[in-house]
Amino acid sequence: MNRPRIATVLSAREWEPRLVDTARRDPTVRIVRRAYEPADLERAAPLDTVIVGSETSWITSNRIRSIRRSGTRVVGVYPIGDVPGRELLCRGGADVALPDTTPPEELLTAAALVATEALDSDHGGRLISVTGPRGAPGRTEIAVSLARGIAQRNRTAILDLDLEAPGVAFRLGLQPGPSLVDIADALRSLDRLIATRADCPGDLTVIGGPSPLPAESAKRFGLADLLESMLAAFEITIADAGPWQPSNALLATSDEVVLVCDAQPMNLIRAARLVHNWEGPVPRVVINRVEPGHEEATVRLARRALGLEPHITIPEVDNRRDPSSPFPDGLLAPLVISLLSERG
């Protein structure tokens, strides 16, 4: 019988060193890592079970969800009498939550038992990213209209990750709200999202105000934690991912990607270069600002340039139209139906 591969998260409280000492004398389990930071767990993968303490600063509910989504079971330990600590573990979906007065032998038994149980297949919501080449092809406009359409059928959030020119709030007529840094701080300290409800049909929540997030901050603020929290809270998350770039790992981890291209030949050439280096799911191509009467010619050009079949074309609209208003209801309905039909 294989011994379960177990990791603990280092803690200054007595339960963790006692547990490790007991495990060294127990031939039925194997402690393969004492994690100081999240990356330590990744380096130790694959793991059967992780034993975490609610007192550890980086153990949040969505961190626990992230661990479980990777296929690893979680045993949580909380200081006896610490009700918020126990609630944090339960919100994250820990398989077992036990007080730190539990004998180490019982903690190891719990870790071994849950390791033999199959994880449920419910991995939370789906992530749909909207991107495109540089040159303002209409990414945000498409993302907002897509989110509005999906929100009429599913509990939906839209996340503004265009770090250069965030515009989701403007498109929805919202006042400046919390930046992504503010939201990340709330996740760390309060273990909750700062969200704004959009005044539109359906159930649409906006995450991230129009305050730009410096690139160096994006690496530190915990995008993975934010996404895990959103995927647990919403059925569909639409991310306005901004201009495509090779280093954007978000696109590779998305369930679906919508690629927005302007119908002008130069923009299609930019998009073709982008597709040549594509990583992630095959994108659904939206050709925007197609001149009336030129739909077939534009589709043929897009096929040759991209090697992909355009999923939908959006006609050129009156430039005097209010730039904050979305596309007319129903214009993106075929794309909405297609995306939702893929839901598994």
TORKE-116663 format. One record per residue (C-alpha): residue in one letter; x, z, y. Coordinates in Angstrom, 3 decimals, padded with zeros to 6 digits. Layout:
<sites>
> code / east / up / north
> a / X / Z / Y
...
</sites>
This chain:
<sites>
> code / east / up / north
> m / 000.000 / 000.000 / 000.000
> n / 001.387 / -000.987 / 003.387
> r / 001.952 / 001.824 / 005.832
> p / 000.063 / 001.372 / 009.124
> r / 002.262 / 000.417 / 012.084
> i / 001.492 / 003.029 / 014.739
> a / 002.745 / 003.437 / 018.295
> t / 002.296 / 006.369 / 020.650
> v / 002.319 / 006.382 / 024.425
> l / 004.948 / 008.846 / 025.635
> s / 003.478 / 012.005 / 027.109
> a / 004.912 / 015.194 / 028.569
> r / 002.132 / 017.137 / 026.890
> e / 002.927 / 018.823 / 023.589
> w / 000.608 / 016.789 / 021.370
> e / 002.753 / 013.641 / 021.458
> p / 006.187 / 014.994 / 020.391
> r / 004.471 / 017.159 / 017.750
> l / 002.707 / 014.080 / 016.435
> v / 005.931 / 012.045 / 016.243
> d / 007.762 / 014.884 / 014.498
> t / 004.967 / 015.168 / 011.920
> a / 004.899 / 011.412 / 011.357
> r / 008.597 / 011.383 / 010.496
> r / 007.824 / 013.608 / 007.515
> d / 004.696 / 011.679 / 006.454
> p / 005.428 / 008.797 / 004.043
> t / 001.969 / 007.216 / 004.528
> v / 002.382 / 006.208 / 008.200
> r / 005.114 / 004.687 / 010.329
> i / 005.715 / 005.298 / 014.042
> v / 007.362 / 002.097 / 015.246
> r / 007.409 / 002.716 / 019.001
> r / 007.019 / 005.422 / 021.620
> a / 005.864 / 003.382 / 024.605
> y / 006.993 / 004.276 / 028.107
> e / 005.267 / 001.318 / 029.772
> p / 002.767 / -001.381 / 028.757
> a / 005.519 / -003.892 / 027.974
> d / 006.802 / -001.566 / 025.252
> l / 003.559 / -002.069 / 023.337
> e / 003.898 / -005.835 / 023.611
> r / 007.456 / -005.675 / 022.294
> a / 006.302 / -003.598 / 019.314
> a / 003.518 / -006.007 / 018.300
> p / 001.917 / -006.436 / 015.873
> l / 000.531 / -002.917 / 015.799
> d / -002.282 / -001.447 / 013.750
> t / -003.044 / 001.561 / 015.967
> v / -001.920 / 002.954 / 019.323
> i / -002.359 / 006.650 / 020.091
> v / -002.781 / 007.192 / 023.843
> g / -003.283 / 010.191 / 026.088
> s / -005.739 / 010.087 / 028.965
> e / -003.187 / 011.941 / 031.116
> t / -000.890 / 008.877 / 031.239
> s / -001.232 / 007.155 / 034.627
> w / -001.316 / 003.591 / 033.324
> i / -003.858 / 004.303 / 030.605
> t / -007.138 / 003.160 / 032.152
> s / -010.376 / 002.040 / 030.540
> n / -009.531 / -001.616 / 030.974
> r / -006.008 / -001.052 / 029.616
> i / -007.633 / 000.311 / 026.452
> r / -009.912 / -002.737 / 026.336
> s / -006.833 / -004.948 / 026.685
> i / -005.118 / -003.241 / 023.763
> r / -008.213 / -003.629 / 021.591
> r / -008.669 / -007.258 / 022.600
> s / -005.160 / -007.894 / 021.249
> g / -006.384 / -006.735 / 017.827
> t / -005.020 / -003.174 / 017.868
> r / -007.063 / -000.027 / 017.289
> v / -006.885 / 002.863 / 019.776
> v / -006.969 / 006.607 / 019.149
> g / -007.388 / 008.538 / 022.391
> v / -006.254 / 012.093 / 023.087
> y / -007.511 / 014.105 / 026.057
> p / -006.765 / 017.636 / 027.330
> i / -009.353 / 019.979 / 025.877
> g / -012.111 / 020.556 / 028.416
> d / -011.141 / 017.444 / 030.431
> v / -014.501 / 015.662 / 030.543
> p / -013.333 / 012.797 / 032.869
> g / -010.391 / 012.168 / 030.551
> r / -012.652 / 011.881 / 027.538
> e / -015.056 / 009.615 / 029.454
> l / -012.151 / 007.328 / 030.422
> l / -011.265 / 006.879 / 026.752
> c / -014.868 / 006.264 / 025.731
> r / -015.485 / 003.744 / 028.532
> g / -012.507 / 001.768 / 027.333
> g / -013.880 / 001.651 / 023.801
> a / -011.321 / 003.894 / 022.084
> d / -012.120 / 004.004 / 018.377
> v / -011.673 / 007.782 / 018.283
> a / -011.331 / 010.331 / 021.116
> l / -009.968 / 013.758 / 020.129
> p / -008.863 / 016.854 / 022.103
> d / -005.137 / 017.544 / 022.316
> t / -005.615 / 020.711 / 020.254
> t / -006.294 / 018.539 / 017.200
> p / -003.599 / 019.162 / 014.555
> p / -001.085 / 016.280 / 014.417
> e / -001.902 / 015.690 / 010.734
> e / -005.521 / 014.982 / 011.684
> l / -004.479 / 012.632 / 014.491
> l / -002.339 / 010.654 / 012.053
> t / -005.164 / 010.554 / 009.525
> a / -007.520 / 009.191 / 012.209
> a / -004.941 / 006.572 / 013.222
> a / -004.495 / 005.459 / 009.622
> l / -008.222 / 005.326 / 008.944
> v / -009.141 / 003.192 / 011.962
> a / -006.253 / 000.849 / 011.121
> t / -008.094 / -000.155 / 007.949
> e / -011.321 / -001.029 / 009.775
> a / -011.976 / -004.541 / 011.010
> l / -012.254 / -004.924 / 014.771
> d / -015.568 / -006.251 / 015.987
> s / -015.593 / -009.845 / 017.167
> d / -017.059 / -009.136 / 020.603
> h / -014.165 / -009.749 / 022.961
> g / -016.208 / -009.539 / 026.124
> g / -017.038 / -012.222 / 028.629
> r / -015.627 / -015.684 / 029.216
> l / -013.179 / -016.795 / 031.887
> i / -013.680 / -020.171 / 033.597
> s / -010.928 / -021.172 / 036.041
> v / -011.305 / -023.802 / 038.752
> t / -008.132 / -025.511 / 039.975
> g / -006.835 / -028.841 / 041.225
> p / -003.945 / -030.509 / 043.003
> r / -002.907 / -029.650 / 046.517
> g / -004.661 / -031.458 / 049.315
> a / -007.995 / -029.588 / 049.572
> p / -009.960 / -031.498 / 046.909
> g / -012.859 / -029.024 / 047.153
> r / -011.895 / -026.397 / 044.577
> t / -013.568 / -023.473 / 046.337
> e / -016.725 / -025.449 / 047.078
> i / -017.028 / -026.394 / 043.405
> a / -016.195 / -022.853 / 042.204
> v / -018.835 / -021.270 / 044.444
> s / -021.555 / -023.767 / 043.532
> l / -020.689 / -023.444 / 039.849
> a / -020.876 / -019.646 / 040.067
> r / -024.232 / -019.803 / 041.853
> g / -025.629 / -022.048 / 039.121
> i / -024.321 / -019.952 / 036.221
> a / -025.441 / -016.696 / 037.878
> q / -029.054 / -017.804 / 037.537
> r / -028.666 / -017.511 / 033.744
> n / -025.859 / -014.996 / 033.160
> r / -024.349 / -011.899 / 034.727
> t / -021.578 / -013.626 / 036.671
> a / -018.661 / -012.752 / 038.942
> i / -016.517 / -015.022 / 041.080
> l / -012.901 / -014.015 / 041.621
> d / -010.927 / -015.407 / 044.568
> l / -007.358 / -016.019 / 043.392
> d / -006.432 / -018.701 / 045.899
> l / -003.503 / -016.731 / 047.319
> e / -002.684 / -019.311 / 050.002
> a / -006.147 / -019.853 / 051.486
> p / -008.814 / -017.570 / 049.999
> g / -012.217 / -018.915 / 051.027
> v / -014.863 / -017.716 / 048.556
> a / -016.216 / -015.055 / 050.909
> f / -016.458 / -017.565 / 053.760
> r / -018.328 / -020.048 / 051.589
> l / -020.825 / -017.344 / 050.644
> g / -021.255 / -016.140 / 054.232
> l / -019.724 / -012.718 / 053.539
> q / -017.860 / -010.494 / 055.949
> p / -014.154 / -009.797 / 055.286
> g / -013.965 / -007.442 / 052.323
> p / -011.379 / -005.609 / 050.288
> s / -008.266 / -007.560 / 049.369
> l / -007.081 / -007.921 / 045.796
> v / -004.484 / -005.223 / 046.488
> d / -007.295 / -002.813 / 047.501
> i / -009.202 / -003.700 / 044.346
> a / -006.134 / -003.145 / 042.170
> d / -005.546 / 000.259 / 043.775
> a / -009.149 / 001.220 / 043.028
> l / -008.724 / 000.151 / 039.422
> r / -005.679 / 002.373 / 039.057
> s / -007.063 / 005.425 / 040.806
> l / -010.819 / 005.199 / 040.194
> d / -010.891 / 002.910 / 037.163
> r / -013.586 / 000.748 / 038.738
> l / -014.017 / -002.565 / 040.500
> i / -014.697 / -002.948 / 044.212
> a / -017.392 / -005.609 / 044.212
> t / -019.685 / -007.315 / 046.714
> r / -023.062 / -008.717 / 045.766
> a / -023.675 / -012.211 / 047.071
> d / -027.018 / -012.924 / 048.703
> c / -028.025 / -015.852 / 046.521
> p / -030.327 / -016.563 / 043.572
> g / -029.328 / -014.909 / 040.325
> d / -026.855 / -012.174 / 039.525
> l / -023.572 / -013.056 / 041.279
> t / -020.851 / -010.562 / 042.177
> v / -017.856 / -011.376 / 044.382
> i / -014.452 / -009.861 / 043.619
> g / -011.747 / -010.147 / 046.247
> g / -012.220 / -010.570 / 049.960
> p / -010.662 / -013.192 / 052.187
> s / -007.437 / -011.228 / 052.774
> p / -004.469 / -013.233 / 051.436
> l / -002.376 / -011.641 / 048.700
> p / 001.390 / -012.220 / 049.075
> a / 002.930 / -013.872 / 046.037
> e / 005.294 / -010.976 / 045.418
> s / 002.339 / -008.576 / 045.384
> a / 000.488 / -010.733 / 042.875
> k / 003.189 / -009.996 / 040.315
> r / 002.814 / -006.252 / 040.780
> f / -000.831 / -005.564 / 041.397
> g / -002.053 / -005.902 / 037.829
> l / -003.962 / -009.168 / 037.484
> a / -004.213 / -008.637 / 033.719
> d / -005.924 / -005.275 / 034.257
> l / -008.323 / -006.808 / 036.770
> l / -009.278 / -009.649 / 034.423
> e / -009.759 / -007.293 / 031.485
> s / -012.079 / -005.152 / 033.570
> m / -014.069 / -008.193 / 034.700
> l / -014.365 / -009.664 / 031.223
> a / -015.750 / -006.353 / 030.042
> a / -018.227 / -006.067 / 032.929
> f / -019.519 / -009.654 / 033.252
> e / -020.721 / -012.340 / 030.870
> i / -018.997 / -015.079 / 032.876
> t / -016.098 / -014.819 / 035.338
> i / -015.391 / -017.820 / 037.575
> a / -011.867 / -017.764 / 039.034
> d / -011.009 / -019.875 / 042.070
> a / -007.400 / -020.249 / 040.926
> g / -006.158 / -022.220 / 043.922
> p / -003.766 / -025.179 / 043.620
> w / -002.429 / -025.728 / 040.128
> q / 001.151 / -024.647 / 039.503
> p / 003.150 / -024.554 / 036.265
> s / 003.750 / -020.798 / 036.499
> n / 000.019 / -019.966 / 036.588
> a / -000.512 / -018.175 / 033.268
> l / -004.168 / -017.626 / 034.166
> l / -005.055 / -021.209 / 033.245
> a / -003.459 / -020.966 / 029.808
> t / -005.537 / -017.882 / 028.996
> s / -008.841 / -019.246 / 030.349
> d / -011.683 / -020.150 / 028.012
> e / -012.459 / -023.207 / 030.141
> v / -010.743 / -024.936 / 033.069
> v / -012.467 / -027.151 / 035.625
> l / -010.082 / -029.601 / 037.309
> v / -011.296 / -030.762 / 040.727
> c / -009.935 / -034.049 / 042.123
> d / -010.670 / -035.831 / 045.359
> a / -011.750 / -039.428 / 044.725
> q / -009.020 / -040.841 / 046.969
> p / -006.273 / -042.647 / 044.985
> m / -003.487 / -040.429 / 046.353
> n / -005.301 / -037.305 / 045.181
> l / -005.848 / -038.828 / 041.745
> i / -002.112 / -039.531 / 041.559
> r / -001.409 / -035.864 / 042.359
> a / -003.864 / -034.862 / 039.669
> a / -002.225 / -037.222 / 037.161
> r / 001.155 / -035.546 / 037.701
> l / -000.548 / -032.206 / 037.181
> v / -002.204 / -033.280 / 033.908
> h / 001.138 / -034.587 / 032.612
> n / 002.472 / -030.995 / 032.577
> w / -000.816 / -029.356 / 031.608
> e / -000.916 / -026.116 / 029.608
> g / -004.173 / -024.543 / 028.504
> p / -007.564 / -025.835 / 027.353
> v / -008.401 / -029.485 / 028.000
> p / -009.865 / -029.475 / 031.524
> r / -013.306 / -030.673 / 032.497
> v / -012.667 / -033.149 / 035.292
> v / -014.831 / -033.156 / 038.429
> i / -014.287 / -036.077 / 040.817
> n / -015.307 / -034.976 / 044.309
> r / -016.218 / -036.977 / 047.436
> v / -017.039 / -040.251 / 045.725
> e / -018.204 / -042.925 / 048.154
> p / -021.758 / -044.123 / 047.464
> g / -021.725 / -047.360 / 045.469
> h / -018.161 / -046.766 / 044.199
> e / -018.970 / -044.395 / 041.328
> e / -018.103 / -046.753 / 038.463
> a / -014.866 / -047.968 / 040.063
> t / -013.801 / -044.383 / 040.786
> v / -014.502 / -043.298 / 037.204
> r / -012.465 / -046.230 / 035.835
> l / -009.545 / -045.343 / 038.131
> a / -009.749 / -041.681 / 037.141
> r / -009.684 / -042.576 / 033.436
> r / -006.536 / -044.657 / 033.889
> a / -004.794 / -042.089 / 036.089
> l / -005.646 / -038.943 / 034.143
> g / -006.225 / -040.135 / 030.600
> l / -009.367 / -037.988 / 030.649
> e / -013.059 / -038.763 / 030.920
> p / -014.515 / -037.411 / 034.199
> h / -017.258 / -034.941 / 033.396
> i / -019.163 / -035.303 / 036.650
> t / -018.859 / -037.077 / 040.007
> i / -019.859 / -035.523 / 043.321
> p / -020.915 / -037.893 / 046.107
> e / -019.409 / -037.830 / 049.575
> v / -021.597 / -035.783 / 051.904
> d / -022.171 / -035.758 / 055.634
> n / -019.081 / -034.214 / 057.247
> r / -021.356 / -032.528 / 059.788
> r / -022.848 / -030.374 / 057.040
> d / -022.202 / -026.644 / 057.432
> p / -018.907 / -026.126 / 055.524
> s / -020.037 / -022.677 / 054.389
> s / -023.105 / -024.039 / 052.585
> p / -022.944 / -024.829 / 048.855
> f / -023.837 / -028.092 / 047.211
> p / -027.570 / -028.688 / 046.772
> d / -029.032 / -026.778 / 043.837
> g / -028.920 / -028.811 / 040.651
> l / -026.026 / -031.093 / 041.626
> l / -023.689 / -029.302 / 039.227
> a / -026.430 / -028.608 / 036.655
> p / -024.897 / -030.905 / 033.983
> l / -021.582 / -029.076 / 034.270
> v / -023.280 / -025.672 / 034.179
> i / -025.243 / -026.613 / 031.047
> s / -022.122 / -028.009 / 029.377
> l / -020.053 / -024.882 / 030.075
> l / -022.757 / -022.525 / 028.889
> s / -023.388 / -024.552 / 025.742
> e / -019.785 / -023.897 / 024.689
> r / -020.267 / -020.164 / 024.795
> g / -019.305 / -018.642 / 021.479
</sites>
